[in-house]
């Protein structure tokens, strides 16, 4: 059960499910681009996933680990990101068709709420003290902020390059761009640039996640690159608190070379503050950034892990197994199915006790 400690597992270990985790029924038909659990204000756990098959699906996740498909919405092109409204009544969907839509779950209808001049890569709902809006980041090199009552953006911020990844934890937003740009924004009052950050990473940024300090205040971020490395960056502490670590690399090739894979996604545990990474090597890793230690690593899946997320109370870790296209279309194998797995994770992500 998700709300109990202990080792209840389901099924037998197979090459497609080596960790014997709960498998979500009726998964997407193409690569999975985005995952998000419903917010804490909803008593049930709902999971939404966006896919390159142009659809966004929603499941209810029961305490037993069983998943029930609830509904699906389609867009005109592949879906690149999804997020929830703070009250759990709506899901926002960002697409390669240059639009973002708002899916009202009660009526099961969706309407367009945002538009860009190029595909929209990221979408995040911002619930501030004085306003609420949708933030979209696009390959047209802009961030746009949308009051849902108006068809025009309330604010446009120009980026130095295409938006590749973003995270929001009010009052902070972190945005990674092509060309290894990383800009932190202050969202209080009106969104504005706080600082541009130079990081000790030599390769393209692929994912970013904001973390909180011991007072539960957003304090910095982790960013993953295409060369199997994560940078931990604190915004207001001395630079010696910042570090990078290697992950999603395989040793032991006969010629002594190391296979290096992209870090595809990062998620912080909402209770413990520990962190999960998933990569192109088909594994997930759990880490304690404060102790700078690894807590757990998974067996490799048959395909890369493209996305991951925790539910609101940190009992469930969801991860999506599908091709990430890092080796080009010639390595795509349609015979390998896409999967989303759910893992009871609360105990595994507890920080190690200090000696």
N, C-alpha and C positions, 0 to 999 in steps of 0.2 A: 504494500500500500504506500501511496505517496506521503501520507502523513505519519508514517511510523518509521522508526529506524529498523535496521535489520536487513537481511539479505534476500528479500523476496524477489525472485526473478521469474521471467516467463519464457516458455519455449526452450528450445535447445540451441546450443551454439552452432551457427552455420557460418559459412564464409561471408554471407551477406549480412549477418547479424552476430558478429563475433562476441559482442558484449552481452548478448542475451537480454536486450532491452525491449521495452514495449514498442510495438510497431504501430504507427498510425495507419488506419485503413484508408483506402481510396486516395493514394498519394498523387501529386501532380504528374502530368505526362511528359514533362521536360525538366530541364535543370531548375533547381529551386533557388530563387534569388533573395528571398526574404522570409523571416519568421518573426512573429510577435505574439506574446501572450496578452490576454485581457488584463486591465488594471485591477488593483486591489478592491475597488468599490463594488465589483461584481462578485457575488458569492461563489459562482461556478468558475472553472477554468475553461476559457475558450482559447484556441490557437488558430491564428490565421497564417497562411503561407502564400506568397506570390511566386509566380513561375514564368519561365520563358514560354510556356504554353498559352500565355496571354490571360490566364485566369488567376483569381484569388479565391482560395477555399477557406472555409471555416469549420472547425470541429469542436465539439464539446469533449473535454477530457475528464473522465470520471475518476474517482479515487482508486478504483480497482485497476486503473491503467487502460481501461477500454476507451476507445475513441468513437464518437458518433458524428458522421458528417452532417453538418447543419445546412449549409448553403454555399453558393458559389456565384461570383460575379466575373464578367469577362470585360476585357479591354481590347482596343483595336490592334495592339502590338504587345510584345513581351512586357511583363510587369517587373520593375527593378527594385521597388521598395514598398513596404506597407507599414502603417503605424495606427495606433488606437487614439481616439479622443480620450480626455482624462476621465469622462464619466462613463466610458465603455459603451456608448450608444452608437458610435460610428467608427468605421475603419477607413483610412485614407490609402489610396493606391496610386503609385507613381509609375508612369509607363514610358516606353520608347516612342509612343505616339505623341510625345511632347505635352501631354496633359496629366493632371492628377484629378482623381475623382473621389467623392465622398460617398461611401456606402452606408446608408442608414439601415441599421440591422433590423429595426422594428418593422419597417415597411418593405425591406428587402429591395430597395431602389437605390440606384447610384446616379449622381449628377456631377458634372464637371465643375471643379472649384479652382483650378489653377492651370496656367498655360505658360510654356517657354518656347524658345526658338530652336531647341534641340531636345533630345531625350532627357527626362527628369530622372536623375540617379538616386536622389534621397528625398524622403519626406518625414517631417517630425512635427508633432503637435506641441505647441507651446502654451502652457497655462500659467500666465503671470498674474501678479496681484491686481494689475490695472487693465489687462487686456488678455485675449486669447487669440491665437492665430495658427495657421499652418505655414511652416517653413519648408520651402522646396529648394533643392540644389540641383543644378543642371549642367550638362555639357555645353550650354551656351555661355558659360563663365559668369553666371549670376546666381545669387541667392535671392529668393523672392518670398515675401511675407504676405499672407492672404487673410483678410477678414472675410469670413464666409458669406457675409451679407453683400459683398461687392464683387463684381467680375474683374475689377482691376486690382493689381497688387497694392497693398498699403505702403510697401517699401521695397525698393530694389537695391541690393548691394552688389557691386561689381567685384568679381574675383580675378586674381591674376591668371588663373587657368581654369580648365574644366573641373567641376566638382566630382570627386571620386568617392568620397566617404564623408559622413558627418555623424555627430551625436549631439543630443540635447539633454541636459539635466539642469533645469532652471535654477539659478540665472545664468548658466554657462552654455555656450554652444561651441563645438570644435569642428572645424571643417578641413579636410584634407583634399588637395588638388593634384592634378597632373603636374609633373615637374617638382614633386616633393615640396609643395607649399603646405603650410599648416597655420591656420588663423584661428584664434580664440576670440569669441564675441561675448560681450556683456549684454544680456537680454533685458535687464531691469530698465524700466522707463520706456526706452525705445532701443531696439537692437543696434549695436554699434561695435566697431572693432575694438578689442581690448589689447591684443598684441599678436604679432606674427612670430612664430617660434621656429628656430633652426634646430634640427634634431641630428643626432649622430647616427643617421641611417643613410646608406649610400644608394638604396634602390627604392623604387616606386612604393608609395604608401597605398595600402589596400583596404584597411579598416581602422576605425578609431572608436574608443569607448571611454567615457568619462568615469572617474572614480571619486568617491567621497572620503573625507577624513574621518577621524574618530568622532567628531561632532556631527557627522552626517551632512556635511556641507561639501558641495562639489569643489575638488581641490586640485585636480590634474587629469591626465588622460594617459591611456595606453594606445599605442599605434603600431599596427602590424605591417610588415613590408613583404614584397615579393621574394625576398631572399631568406625567409625563415628566421626572422628576427623581430622582436618586439621591443619598443622603447617605452619606458615608464617615465613620465615627465610630471613633476610637481610644479604648479605655477608660482607659488609664493614661498617655497623653501629653497635652501641653498642648493647649488647645482650638484653637490656630492650626493644628494638624495636621488638624483636621476641616474638611470642606468639602462642598459639594453641586455636582453638575454636571447639566446638562440633556441629555436624550437622547430618542429616539423622538418627534421633532417634525418636521413638514415645513414648509419655507418656500415662499415663491413663490406663494401664492394671489394672485389679481389685486387683491383689496381690501386686501392688506397684512396680513391676519390669518395666524396660524400655527395649523396643526392640531396638537393636543397629544394624545398617546396614553399609556395606562398602561404602566408598566414591569411586565411580567407575571412575570419571573423573573430571578434573578441567580445566577451560578455563578463561583467562583474556580478558576483553573487550579491543579491540585495540585502542579505543579513550579515554574512561573514566578511564581505569585502574582498574575498579571494577572487581569482579570475580564471576563466576558461578560454582556451584558444582552440581553434579548429583549422585544419590545413589541407593543402593539396596532396599530402601524403596519406589522406584517409584516416587520420587519427585526431582525437581530441586530447588536450592536456589540461589538468587542473593545477593551479599555481598559487602560492602564497607570496605576493609581491613584497610584503613587509619583511618576511623572513628570507626572501630570495631563494625559495626552495620549491621543488616540484612536489605536488601532493599525489598525483596519479596520472598515468598515461594509458590510453586505450590500446587495444589490439587494432591493427589496420583494417579498414573496411575495403570493400571491392572497388570503391570509387572515392574521389575526394569528398571531404565534408565542406559544404559551401557556406552554411550559416548555422548559428546557434543562438539560443536565448534561455533565460530562466523565467519561471513564472513568478508572480509578485511576492510570494513568501519564500522563494528559494528551495522549494521541495522538489521541483521538477526541472530537469535539464533537457531541452529539446535540441536535436541536431539533425541537419538535413544532409543526406548522402546523395550526391548527383555529380555529373561531370562538370568541371569548372572551366573547361575549354582552354586550359593553360597550355596544352600541347597541340592545339589546333584541331580543326574538324576531322583530320584523318584518324585521330585517336578516339573519336566518339563511337561508342558501341551501343547501338539501340537495343541490343539484347539485355543489357544491364539496366535494371529498373531503378527508378528514383525512390528513395525511402526517407521517411522522417521517423526518428526514434525518440522515445521518452525514457528518461532514466531518473529513478529516485536518487537524489544527489546531496541531500542536506548534510549527512554525516561526512561524505567524502570531501566536501569543500570546507570543513572546519579547519581553521588555522592550527598548525602544530603548536602544542603547548610549549611555552618558553622553558628551557631547562633551569 
